[in-house]
Amino acid sequence: MGIDNRRSGGGVPTIDEVCRHWRAGRCTRNPCQYRHSELPQPCSNNGRQQPSDQRNFSLSGSFPQRKPNTYNRVPSKWGSQGGAVNGRPKGTGFKAQDQICKYWMSGKCSYGERCKFLHRWFASDDFTMLAQLAGHEKVISGIALPKGSDKLYSGGKDGTVRVWDCQTGKCATVINLGSEVGCVISEDPWVFVGINNCVKAWNTQTNSELSLCGPSGQVYALAVGNEKLFAATQDGTILVWKFAAATNGFEPAAALQGHSASVVTLVVGANILYSGSMDNTIRVWGLETLQCIYTLRDHTSVVMSVLCWDQFLLSCSLDKTIKVWAVTKTGKLEVTYTHEEEHGLLALSGMPDAQGKPVLICSCNDNTVRLYDLPSFKERGKIYAKEETRAIQTAPGGLFFTGDGNGDLKVWKWTEQSPAAAATMQQ
């Protein structure tokens, strides 16, 4: 055994690998040939030097507020599960090197409170988990909050849409669609669900149901704007339906062509439709003309999510970057800031925290969700899951929701006043 693998001071040679029995709190060897201490942690993203052009990325405001609905009331059943229960006592501060205990995740950690790893699903003092809603058997692919309803809708690749009662936190209805759900959104009283070769539409006020045919393959994303419904499909086409007030339904309006691979994300902002695709591009479409204005090509892998915030467009990709786009003197969107992650990115969302500060929520394919202050990209916390988080939804009252590949739907809430904010006010 080489000298590099030994501890100084003689004794039994120690292999540079952490003893799994010590980590679980049950090693009986003395001395033990494995390490009884954690390996040094690599530098986190917080240790990276920020690009010098960060001055180009500044927010003049926050995300537009959703219209108030019944989610301003937090169900009494969704009591806080944060604090010091099974984890680090509240108020000790967030550390970038915090990691969740994998043994605890599987219910097998015997180290208890002495474990050096987290025994809870998040690392932050700024928000807490209110509830974990179990029922889906596969990936949750969409979450929706229809206006005027006291129900939460979630769709999954198990072919079901689950309707959750906000007052009890229990599943009220299970709708079996017989096909994987690719996405779920809501607009006013409507809930739209994308499945294979079809879009389902439900009016939560009238209880009417529509089936919009036309898509070829799976519908991966949906968006609403200018009284039009847009559906991103597996064959790269974006189908358009126009709302018909006379029939309270939707009529086919157009099919937008241009992407050379599946379209997986859509967002509407400032009378523009943005579409991200597996062809690594973002296309910019006029809502009035339904014509492609130009194409953005700065990503080098699949564009997984696009998000409008004030005058900015944010996009994330499997190329491990979040790009911030702004209109320049040329009149076109150009990248003004790039944030790099160590893993590919899957979904973006955003909301103000309890103090009204803008926070970006993004999921990575290392089974985590990262939360960042904007425009600084200072990390506010981290959420863990057994599998990738594909669905993120925000709501009034400081609530937000995440749905992961294990089928778990988690409810989160920003704390009214974080320890960091309290310390700032005292200074």
N, C-alpha and C positions, 0 to 999 in steps of 0.2 A: 504494500500500500504506500503510495507516494506521500511525501511530507505535506503536500498541499491539502491532503484530506485529513490531517491530524490537528487536534487542538494542541496549543502550546502547553508545556508543563508536564509532559509525559502521561503515563496511564494508558488506558485502553484506547487504541486508535478509534476515532469517531468518523463514521461515514457522513459525508455532507448531504444528508437527507434527514428530514424531520421524522422522528419516531411517531408512527401513527397511533401506537398504544399510549404514548405520552400525551399526544394531542387529545385523545379520548379520555385521558385521566385515569388510565389503568395499567401503566407500565410498572412492572415489578422488578426489572433488571437493574442491578446496581453493582458495578457500572454497566451502562448500556452503550453498544457500539454506534447507535444512531443519535442524532442531535436532540437535546431536550430544550431547544429554543428555536424560535422561528427564523427562517432564512431572511436576510435583508430584503426589504421591499423595494421594487424599482420605483423610479421617480414617477409621480403622477402627472396628469395633464396640467395640474396647477403649477408644476415646476417649469413648464415650457416658456420660452420667451415669446411674448405676443408680437405679432407683426407690427412693423412701424407705422403702417397705414391705418391703424385702428381709429384714428381721428375721423376717417371717412364714414365710420359706422356710429351714428348717434341717433337715438330715438327721441322724437319730439313729444311722444305720447305713449299710450298703452293700447292693448288690443281693444277693439270695439266691444262694448258690453252686450251680452245677449239680453233680449227682453226678459224681464222677470217672469218666472213661472213658479210652479209649486216646489221646485228644488231649493227655494230659499228656506224651506223648513227641513231641518235635519231630523230624520226619524229617530225616535227615542230608542228604538231597537239597535241603531247603529252607534252604540256607546263607544267611547275612545278605547282603543286597544294599544295605545302607545305608552308613554311614560316609562317607568322603571320595570314594567312587567316583562320578564324574560329578555332583558336587554340592558343596555347602558342607561343609568339613571338620567332622567330628563335634566337638561341644563348643563351637561358636560361638554357640549359643543360638538360640531361635526368635524371629523378627521378624514382626509382624503384616502388614507390607507385602510379605513375600516372595511372589513370583509365579513360576509355572512358565513356562519358555520355550516358546512355542507352536511355534517352529521346531524345537526339540529334540523335542517331542512327535511331530512328523511326520518326524523324522530328517533335517532339513535345516539345522540350525544349524551354521554354519562358524566361529562366534566362539569355540568351545571353552571352555576354563577361564576365559577373559576375559569371558564372557557375564555380564551383571549379573543374569540370571534363573536360577531353579533348573533344574538338569539332573537332577532326580529327581522321583519321584511324590509326595513328601510334604515338609512343612516342620515338623520337630520333632526334638529330640534325645531324646525320651522313648519313642519306639517306632521300629521299623524294619520294612521290607518284607522278608519271607522268600522269597516266591515269587510269580510271576505265572503263573496257569494259564490257558492259552488253549485254546479249543475251541468255545465257544458262538459262534454267528454273529449272535445278536441279544441283546436285553436279558436280563440275568439277573434273574429275578423272585423267587428263593427259594434259601436255603442251609440245609442241615440236617445235624445231627450225631447220628445214632442211638446210643442207649446200647449199649455192649458191642460196637460195630462199629469196625473200623479203616478205615472208608470215610467220605468226605465226599460229600454229595449236593448237586447244584446243578441248578436247573431254569430254563429260559429260554423266551422267546417264539419261539425257533426250533423249538419243539415237541419238545424233547428234555430228558431228565434225564441228566446225566452223573455217573458214580460215580468218584471219585478215590481212588487208593490213598495212604493217609497215609504209608507208608514210602518210597515212591518219588516221590510228587508227580505221578504220571502218571495219565491217564484209563484206568480199568480196563474200564468198560462204558459204552455209550451206549444209552439206552432211547428209542426213537422212539415218541411218543404220538400223533402225527398231529394235535395241537391245541396251541395256545399254552398254556404253563404260567403260571398266575396266581399261584401261591404254593407253597412247600414248607416243611413243618415236620416235626419228629420228636418222638416221645414214647415213652420206653423203647425197645423194639425196633422200633416202628412208624415208617414214613415215610409221610406223607400228602402227596399232590400234587393241587392244585386245577386242573382244566382246564375246558374248555367243556362244560357240562351234566353234569359228573361229578366225583367225587373218587376218585382211585386210592389204595389203601392196600397197602403191602408190609410184611410181617413179616420183618425181617432175620435172625431166628433160625431160623424155620421155612421161609423162602423162599416163604410163601404170598402170594397176591395177591388183592385184593378190588376190586370196582368198585361204588361207592355212587352210585346214580342218584337223581335228584330235582331237582338244581339247574337253574334256568332261566338260561341264559347263562353267562358266565364266572364262575368262583369266584376271588375276589380275595384272600381271607384265610381262614385256618383257625386254630382254637384248641382246646385240650383242657383239661377241668376237670370234677371230680366224676364221672369215668368217662363223660363225654360228649364227643362230637366236634361242634364248631360250624363251619359253613361260611357265609361271607359271599358273597352272590351279586349278580349284575349287576342283578337286578330289585328289590333292596332287601330281600329276605327273608333271614333267618338260619335255615338248616336245622340240625336237631339229630339226632344218632344216639347211642344208648346202647350201651355196650360189653356184649356178652353173653358171659359167661365160659364158658357151656356149649358154645357153638359157636366161641368165640374169634373172634367177628365183631362186626358192628355192626348194630343194628336201628333203623329210623326212630322218632323219639320226638316231634318237634314241629317246627313252622315258626313262627318268631318274626316277627311283622309289626309295622310301625310306621314304619320309615324310608320316606321318599318318593322316595329315589334310591338308587343303588348303594351297598352297604356295602363299604368298601375296607380296613378294618382291624379286628382283634379282639384283645382280651387278657383273660385271666382273672386275678383277684387277689382274695383274701379272700372267696371264695365269691360273687363278683360277676363278671359278664361285661360288658365295656365294648365298644361298637361305634361306630366312626366312619364317617361317610358323606359322600357327595357332596352331601347336603342340608345340610351345614355343621353338623350336630349330632353329639353323643355321647349314646348311650342307655345307661342303666344297668339291667341285668337281674339278677334273682335266680336263682342256679343251681338252687335247689331248686324254686322255683315256676315258673321260666321266664316270668315276667311282668316287663314294663318298670316299674321303680320310679319313675324320673323321667328327664328329658331335659336335657342341658347345651347351652346355645345361645350361648356367648360367642364362638365363632369366626365369622368373616365369609366364609370360603371353605371349600373341601373339607378335611375332617379326614383327613389322610393316614396318621397313625400315632398309636397310643396305647400307653403303657408304664406298668406298675405298678412302683413303687419304694417299699418300706416302706409307710408310710401315705399316700403321695402317688400321684396319677395325673398323668402328664405327657402332653401331647398337642401335636402340631404340625400345621400347616396351610399351604396355599398362600397364606394371608393374611399370611405372613412372620412368624408368631409361634410361640413355644413357650410353652404355658401350664402352670403348676403348680397342681394342684387339691388341696385338703385338706378334710377334714370339719370343718365349723364347729359352733357351738353349735346351729344349726338341725338338725343331723343329716344335712345334705346337703353334697355337694361344691361348693366355691366356689373361684374363682380367687384364689390368694394371691400370685402372682408371674407376670409376663409378660416374657419375653425376646424382643426384637425382632431380626430379621435383615434384611439388605438384599434377600434373595431368598426365594422360596417354599421351604418345607421339605417333604421327601418321606418320610423314615424316621427312626425313633428306635431307639436301643439303648443299653445301658449296661453297665459292668463296673468292677471295681476295677483300678487300675493296679498296678504291681509293688510299691508300698508299701502297697497296700490302700486307697488313697483313691478315692472314687467319681468316675467320669468318665462324662459323657454323650457319646454319639456320635450326631451327626445329619447327614444329607445334605441339601444344598440344590440347587435347580435351576439353579445356576450351575456345575454339574459339580464341586463340591467336597464334602468331608465335613469337618465341624468337630468338634473334640473339646474339651470344656469340663470344668473342675473344677466339682464341685457342693459346696455350694450357691452359690458365688461367681460361676459362669459365667465364670471366667477361662479364656482360651483356652490350650489345651495343645498344639495343633498343627492341621495342615490336611493333608488328602489330596486329590490332584488326579486327575481322570480325563478321558478324551476326551469322555465323555458322562455323563449323570446316573447316580448310584449309587442303585439301587432296593432293593438287598438288603444287609443288615448282619447278621452273626451272630457271637456271642461264644462262647468256649470256655474250659475250664480251662487253667491253665498260662500265662496271659497272652496267649493267642492270640485274634485276631479276624479276620473275613473280610469283604470287600466285593465286591459284584458290580455291574458298571455296564452302561450301555446299549450299550457297544461289544462286550460279551460277554466282558470280561476279569474273571477271578476272582483277587483278590489276597489273599495271606496276610500278616498283620501280627503283630508281637509286641512287647509292652512290654519295654523294657530293664530289667534288674535294678535298676540304680541310675542315674537320670538325673543330668546335671550339676547341675541345680537342687537335687535332693535331696542330692547330695553336698556342695554348698556350704552347705546348711542345717545338715547334721550337723557341719560343721567350725566353725560359728559358736558 
